[in-house]
Amino acid sequence: MNAIIFGPPGSGKGTYASRLQSRLDVAIIAMGDIFREIMKEDTPLGKKVKGYVEKGLLVPDDIVIDVLKQRLAKVPRDKGFILDGYPRTIGQAEVLEGIGKIDVILLQMVPDLIIIERLSSRRICRICGAVYNIRFLKPKVDGVCDKCGGPLYQRSDDKPEVIKKRIQVYQEQTSPILHHYKEKNVPFVISSITALETKPEAVVEQMIAELKKLNLA
């Protein structure tokens, strides 16, 4: 199964994709995670990407496409994948059609208020990358990771003013891709999240049930 997990920033794409990975034995290509690793590198590319991300802007297509091709080349031919964070423009979607067939769109529908609350409360361990939420998934000790004892921090793009910009960019530049795939008759599996405390496991079970109906799970 080759899928795109789609939705605004903070809709839970990474959380759901990681759980689907263990259930469906697919590779996860999370462009946001890939670019955050690139941003840590003291290179011209790392500095350029950081400039876009910290302003809540999309990384230019030429950079994104080159990075994607490198990662897809590492996925075994007999193994499917879930794309998280790609495509984000029509141009990227058209390039993807020349690389591989997409079987399904996994669409997350989440209100803006939930996204802002969820992301602005998120904290991440600088050492191991574990994710916490200061409202719903608190560490045992404030500011300290339960797993490795590392310090927790708030990503620069998780601050409310940047989150609003990220949502606006999504709505203006990325939402039209949904229409693109509908015109291509690619099936959609839609998850509507209406409560902040919705458990990821419940959403994933619903997605798998719908994928089974499409003979994709």
N, C-alpha and C positions, 0 to 999 in steps of 0.2 A: 504494500500500500504506500503510495506517495501522496502526502497530504500537506496542506497549508493550514496552520492554526492561526486564525485571524481574529482581530479585535483591537480595541484601543489600548494604549499603554495602561497597565494596571488591571487588565481584565482577567489575568490569571493564566495567560498563554504558557508561560514557562513552567508553572506549577502543574498544569494539566498535561503538558507535553512530557514532562519527566515521568509522570505516572503512566501515561500511555506507552512510553518506551519499554517499561518492564513488562507490560501486559501484551504488547503486540510485537516485540522484538524488532523495533525499527530504530534507525539512527536519528538523533535530534541535531538539527543544525540551527542553533540559536544565534542569530546575527548580533543581537545586543551583547551577549556574553563574549562573542568573538571580538567585537569592537572594543569592549572594555579591557580585554587582554591586550589588544593593540595599543590602547591608550596608555597602558602602564609602561610601554617601551619608550625609551628616550630616542625616538626616531622622528624624521620629518612627517611620516605618515601618522604616527601616534599623536603628534602635536596637532596636525591638521584635523584628525578625527575628533580629538578632544574639543577643539574650538566649536565644531558643529554641535556635538552632543550636549555640551554644557549650556548652550543657548536654546536647547530644545528643538533644533533643526535637523532635518534629514541629511545623512551623509550622501554626497553626490553619487549618482548612478554608476559612473565608471569605476569608482573605488569599490562600491558594494558588489558589483558584478564580478570583478576580478577575485575578490575574497571568496564569494560564493562558489565560483568555478573550482577554486583550489580545494574547498572543503568537500564539494560533491564528488570530486575525483577520488577521494579517499573512502567513499561509501561503496562496499561490495555490490556488484551488479545484482546479486540475488537477494539483497536486503533493501527494504523500503526506507523511506525517510519522512520526517515531519519538519517542515520549514517553519521557524518561529521568527518573525520580524522581516520576512521577505516573501513576496514583493511588497514594496510600499509605494510604487508608482506604476502607471500603465507601461512605461518603458521597460521597467524591470520585469513585469509580467510577460511582456512580449519576448524578452530575451530568454526567460525561463522556458517558454514553449519550444525553443530550439535546443534545450538541454535535456528535458525529461517531461513525461506525461504526468499531469496531476489528476489523481483519482477522486479526490474529495476536498471540500473546504470545511474546516471545523471553525464555525463562527461563534464568537462569544459576544453576547449582548449585555452590556453593563451600563447603568446610568452614571453620568458624570460625577454626581455627588459621592457615590460609592468609590469610584476610582480615586478621587482626590483624597478621601478619608483613608483609603487603603494604602496609597503610596506615600502620603505625607507621614504616616505612622510607621513606615518600614525602616528597619535598621539591619545592617549587614556586617558580618564579622570580617575584619581586615585580613585575618590570617587564613581561615578555612572557607569563607564565603557563605556560612550558614545565615539563613534569613529569619528575622524576628519581626514582630509587630508590637509596638509599645502599648497597644490597647488590647489585642486579642491573643498574642503569642509572645508574652514577655519572657526575657531571660530571668534566671533565678536571682542574679545580681544585676542591678541596673548598669547598662553599658558594658557588660562582660559576657562573652560567649559561653554558653553552657558546655559546649563540646570541647573547645580547646583553650578557653581562657583569654582569647584574643579580644581586642577592643572593638566595640560596635560603632558604626558611623552611618550617617545619612548621606546617600548619594546626592550629588549636586543637582541632578535632574529629578529628584524626588521632593523638591520644595514646591509648595502650592503654586507660586507664580510660574514656575517652569512647567509644572504638570498641566496647567491650563493651556499653556502654549503648545505642549505636546498633543493634547486632545484636539486643539484647533487645527494643527498640522495634519493630524490623522483624518479629521473630518473633511478637510479641504483637498488633500492630495491623495489619500489612500482609499477612502470609502468608494470612489468610483471604480476601483478594481473589482468590487463585488459585482457590479453590473457587468463588467467584462467577463467574469467567469459564468455568470448566469446566461449570458448570450452564447457562451461556449457549451452550455448544458452540462457543466460540471455539477454534480450533486452537492448539496449543502447539508451539514449536520449542525443545527442551531441550538445553542445553550443560552437560555435567558436567566441571568443572575439578578435577582431583585432584592436580596437581603445581604447585608455586609457579612453576616456570620455563616453564609452558605458553605458547607463543608466541601472541599475539593473532591473527596471520594465519591460523593453523590453525583457531582457533575460528570466525573469520569465514567461512572457506571452507566449514566444516561447516554453518553457519547458512544460507548462500546456497544450498547444495545442497538443504537441506530446504525452503527457501522456493520453490525451483523446482518441487519436487514438489507444492506447494500452488498453483502458478501465480501466485506473488506476486513472482517475481524473473525 
